[in-house]
Amino acid sequence: MDPGYLKQREEESKPLQTVERYKSLIEALLYAAVMTRPDISIATSILGRRVTKPTESDWNEAKRILRYLNGTINYELCLGFNHRNLECFVDADWAGDTSDRKSNSGYLFNLGGGLIGWGYRKQKCVALSSTEAEYITLAECSQELQWTRKLLNDIGEPVKLPITINEDNQSTIALTQGDRTERRSKHIDTKYNYIKELVREGVIQLKYCPSEFMEADILTKPLQMIKLQRLREAIGLKPYSVEEEC
């Protein structure tokens, strides 16, 4: 998706006449994004929010995703083949939706050095800072992490604790340390402080990850092609023809 697409004003584009075709295309793209193609997740999610009143600009962006998929049709996810423990990457795009200023959340789960799960969604509340947006995403990721951990235990793959969660916001990491409530964060809903309990119990540990290497960034906002290609390779989405042990 064009990184400048979100800054375009809706009135600059004409309403789309073929609404049913647009809905059908978005449904197909969402299936691919959920099953095997995390690299188109955020673009498809953004376009999916416009299915009620799509514009010609939306239709052009949807076709752009199709052209991208056609050019990378031989790409597939490579599963891990080492003994690395379960690891997570968490990121948020603060106020990414220009219509209501709600943020986008994204997280990735790696096991054995390979991607096994990912999630992305628009947050239900408006975050007043980038720290709050990251903190909310972190809480959402932790809930999904607990489910993944139980699933792995059920199939005989116990997870070593603590589980590392990579976070690129230093202030968010500081919020999870200690019981002190800062003036700028005291309004944050109690349910999101669930993350503090997991840190105290030793279930997870937060590790700072520079934004340059934040793999979950691919799930939060449209990226320039160079960065998209680099993160796409980092999460294990590679051409089938590459002779590597996958």
C-alpha positions, 0 to 999 in steps of 0.5 A, a space after each residue: 500500500 502507498 504509505 501516503 494513502 492514509 493521508 488522502 482525504 476521502 472527498 478527493 476520490 469518487 465513490 466506487 460503483 462496483 461495491 460488491 466486487 470490492 467486498 469480494 476482493 477484500 474478503 479474498 485478501 483477508 483470507 490470504 492475510 490471515 492464513 499465509 501472508 502477514 505482509 499484506 495484513 495491515 493494508 488489507 485491514 485498512 481497506 476492509 474498514 471501508 467496505 461500506 462506502 469504498 472509493 475509487 482510490 480504495 479500489 486502486 489500492 486493493 488492485 495494488 495488493 493483487 499486483 504485489 501478490 502476483 509478483 510474489 506468488 512463489 513466496 512462502 513462510 519458512 518454519 523454524 528449525 532450531 531450538 530457540 524459545 518462544 519469542 514475541 515482537 510487539 508494535 503499535 502505530 499511534 493514531 494511525 487512523 486519521 478518521 478517528 485517531 485510533 491506533 493500530 496494534 500488531 504482534 508476531 510470535 516466533 518459535 524455533 526461529 520461525 513465525 507461527 502466529 501473528 495478530 493485527 487490529 485497530 484499538 478500541 479506544 483512543 490512546 493519548 500517547 505513543 506509550 499508551 498505544 504500545 502499552 495497550 498492544 502489549 496487553 493484547 499480545 500478552 493475552 494471546 501469548 498465554 493462550 499460545 503457551 497453553 496450546 504448546 504445553 497441550 501438544 507436548 512442547 513446553 515453553 521456557 519462562 520467562 518469554 521474551 517480548 521485544 518492545 521498541 518503546 522505552 517508556 512502555 517498558 518502564 511502565 511495567 516495572 514497579 507499582 508506581 503510577 505516573 501522572 501521565 499514565 494514571 488514566 490507563 484502564 486497569 485491565 491493561 495493567 495485566 501485563 505488570 502481573 505477568 512480569 512479576 510472576 516471571 512469565 514474560 520479560 520485556 526487551 528493548 528492540 530498536 524500531 529499525 529491527 522491529 519485525 511487528 512494524 510490518 503489521 501496523 502501517 504501510 511501509 516503503 518497499 525497501 523496509 517492507 522487503 527487509 522485514 518480509 525476509 526477517 519474518 521468514 517469508 521467502 521465495 520457494 526457489 531459494 535453496 535454504 533449509 526451511 
